[in-house]
Amino acid sequence: MTQSPDAQFHGAQQYVLDPELASIVNISMKLEMPLLLKGEPGTGKTMLAHAIAETLSMPLIILNVKSSMKLVEALYQYDTLTRLNDSRFGDSTRNVSDIDEYIKMGKIGQAFCADQRTVLLIDEIDKADTDFQDDMLDVLDQMQFDIIETDKTVTAKHRPVIIITSNAKKDLSDPFLGRCNFHHIAFPDPKMMRKIIRVHFQDLDNKLAENAISAFYSLREIDGIEKKPATRELINWIRALNADPDFRARDLVKGSMPFLGVLFKKSPDYERAKQMTARRKLF
């Protein structure tokens, strides 16, 4: 089934969407422009692409950008080694004289060749160099690319919904920014976080939810933390607290913070949080 360009995204079962983000997603789909999302890790940039694909019944294709990646890898790969082995040993069912037999589509190529409209997630574009970024957008603007080895042009059957994420570790070029719609996903405030937690835990005790969220935000404010816990860490922490038969929600108010290793994944952060919670218990 081909998805209509007028399809609207209003959120998913486990993705709480604010009105501003909903608007920019839908206008990007309407204008058929890439949507660039920035925000700290854990704000839901990647999960948004999953939610769009799920809600609009589109296949999701994910290009995980690496620092050493060349654009051609995202478009297609020519498997010269397999062709050489097939020609030497002669035991393949493929026609070694036909180069097309040894062309494999990369993630962008797969999105272009799909029989229905897809969601193409280009994850962590800031890892790539400027040439990769700008050349990639040329391809996405034109919706086609050339396969040099066969002198053929691959043209997109359907223009994908393109979601591009950045953790802002490196500046993106002005031409790149100028060809995308942009939205910064701020870290959820406590009110939004309550909505997110309710989506994941329909039967969660109110006191546990409130105390856990309050403790979570205070832990994020500890000075010197390198990697602050994100929404997924809070969700996993609540799961851990809820699963412990000896845990009581009121213990959080008294400064008891079990399972800090669920929230903090770096040793210095963990030790700093542990020291802070130990001092709290003294008062």
N, C-alpha and C positions, 0 to 999 in steps of 0.2 A: 504494500500500500504506500503510495507517494503522499508525503505529508504536505498539506497546503501551506504556502508562504504566510497565510493569514492566521495560522495556528497560534494560540495564546498560551503562555506559560504562567500558571498561577501558584506554583509551588508543588511539592510532592509530599507523600505521606510522612516522611521523616526529614523533610527539609523546610524549615521555617523561613519564609521569604518576606523581607520588608518591602513596602510599596515602591520605594525608589529603585531597588534592584530589579523588581519585577518589570518596571517600566523600561529600564535600559536593556533588559534581556529581550523584551518583546519588540522594542523599536529596532534593535540590532538584527533580529530575525526578519522584520519587515523590510529593512533597508538592505538586507543581505550583506552586512558588514561584520568583520570580526569584532568580538567583545573582549577587551583586555581587562583582566581583573588583577588588582593588586591588593595586598593586605598581608599581615603577618601569618605565619604558618598556623593552621588550625582554625581559620575563619570561614572555611567552607568553600574556598574557590574551586577546588577540584570536585568536591561533591556536588556543586551546582551543575556541572556538565552531566554527571550521573543522573541527577534529578530531572533535568530537561529531557534526556534520552528516555528515562522511565516514563515520565508523564506523557510525552508526545509519541511514544512507541516508535522511537528511532533507534537504530543501531548506534552504539558508542564506539568510536575508534580513538585510541589514546596514543599520542606521540610524546614519549618521555624524552625531553631534550637533554643531551649530554654536552659537556663542555667541548669535547673533541669532535662532535658530530658535524658531518658535512651535509649540505642540503640534499644532495643526490641520494643519500641513505634514506631520507624521509620520503623521497619520490619513488625510487625503484632500486633494485640491486641486480646486477648482471653476474650470474654465478659462473665465472670463467673456470674455476677449479673443477666443478662437477662436469662441465662440458669437456674439459681436457681429459678427465678420467674416462668419461663415456666414449670419447673418440679413441682412447688407447686400448680399452678393454672390450669395447663393442658389445656389452651385455645390457645396455639400457633400452627401454622401450621408446625413448625419445629420439627424434630425428636430430642428430648432432649438427646437421647443416642448417637447421632452423634456429637462429639465435633467440627467437621469441620463446622457444621452449625453456630457455634458461633465464628469462626475465621474471623477477618476482617483485610485485608491487610493495613499496614501503607504505607507511601509514597514510600519508597524504594521497598516494596513488590508490590505495584501497578505498579511501573516501570518494575519490573521483570516479572510480569504476563501479561503485556500489549501485545496485539496481533500484535503491530507494534513497531518499534523503537521509543523511547521517548527521550525528553530532560529532564533530572533530575537536577533540581536546588536545591542545598543544601546551603541555605542562612544563612550567618553569623555563620560559623563553629567555629569562635573564642569564641563564647559564651559557647561552650561545653567543658567538661573536657578532659584531654588527653586520658583517657581510651576510651571514646566515639569516639574520632577522630580515634584512631588507630584501634579499633575494627570495626568501620564502613568501613575503607579502606580494612580490611581483607575480609569483605563481598563483597565489590565492586571488589576486585581482583578476588575472587573465583566465583563471580556471582551466589552465592547460599547461603542459610541459612536454618537452621533447625527450625521446629516448635516443641518445646519440648513436648507440650501437646498431639500431635498426632504422634510424632516420624516420621514426614515426612520432606522431603527436598524440598524446593522451589528453582528451578533453573531458571535463567532468560531465557525467550524465545528469547529476543534480548538484546544485550548489549546497554544500554542507552548512550546518549551523556551526560556526567556528568560535570556540571559547579558548582564549589564551590566558595563561596565568603567569604571574611574576611575583617573586618574593622580594623584589626591589633590592636585590643584592648588587645589581649593576644597572647603570642607567641605560635606557633604551634610546635609540636614535630618534631625532625629531621626525624624519620621514616615516619611521615605523609608527610613532605615536599619532601622526597626522592621518594615518589610514585606518585607525581603529576607533571604535567607541570605547570609552573608558569608565570604569567604576572602581572606587576604592571600597573594599569591604572592611569596615571597622570591626574591631573586636566587640562582640555582643555586650551590651550593658546588662545589669542584673535583671531588668524587666524582660528583655529579649531572652536572656539565658533561662529564665523561669519557663518561658514558652517552649524553648528547645528541650529542656529537661522533661516537661510534661508530655511532649511528643514521644520521647524515648521510654518514659516510665509513667504509664497511665495510673498505676495503683500505688505510687510511691507515697509514703507517709509525709504529710506536709511539713512537719517539724524537721525531719531528716533533710528534705529538699532545701528548706530555707537555711538551716544551719550549715549544710554542705556548701551551698552557693556562697554564703557569707564568708565562710572559712577559705574557700577557693580564691575569692577576690583579695582577701587579706594576704594570702600566700603569694599571689602574683605581684604584690607590691613590695616584697622583700628586696631591699637594696642589694645590687650586685648579682642578681639572678641572670644567667646568660640565656637560658631557654625557658621562658615562662610557660607554665602549663596552659594548654589550649582546651577547647571545648571537648575534644575527644578524650583528653585525660580526665576532665571532670566527669564525663559519662562513665568511664571505666572506674573512677574512684568511687562514685556512688554505687556502682555494681558491687565493688569490693566491700564497701561499708554495709550495704544491704544484705550481703551474703554472710556476714560475720554474726553468728548468733549472740556473741557476747558484747557486741557494740550497741551503745545507746546514743541516740541523737543528741542528748543534752551534754554528752562528753565533749562534743566539738566546742561548745560554748566555754567549757572549762579549760580549753587549750589542748585537749587530747587530739592528736592528728595521726591516726594509724595509716599504714600503707602509703607513706610519702613516696615510696619508690614507684607508685602508679602515676604520681603527678610529675615527679622530677626524674629525668633520664640521664642527667649528667652528674657525676660524683660531686663536684664542688657545689652545684645547686642543691643537691640532696643534703649534703652536710650543713649548708647554710640554713636550709629550711628546718632541719632537725634541731640545730642550735637555737633558732628563734622560737620554735614551739616548746623547747625545754625551758627557756627563760619565761615564757608565758605561764607555764604551770606553777612558777614560783610565786605568782601574784594572785 
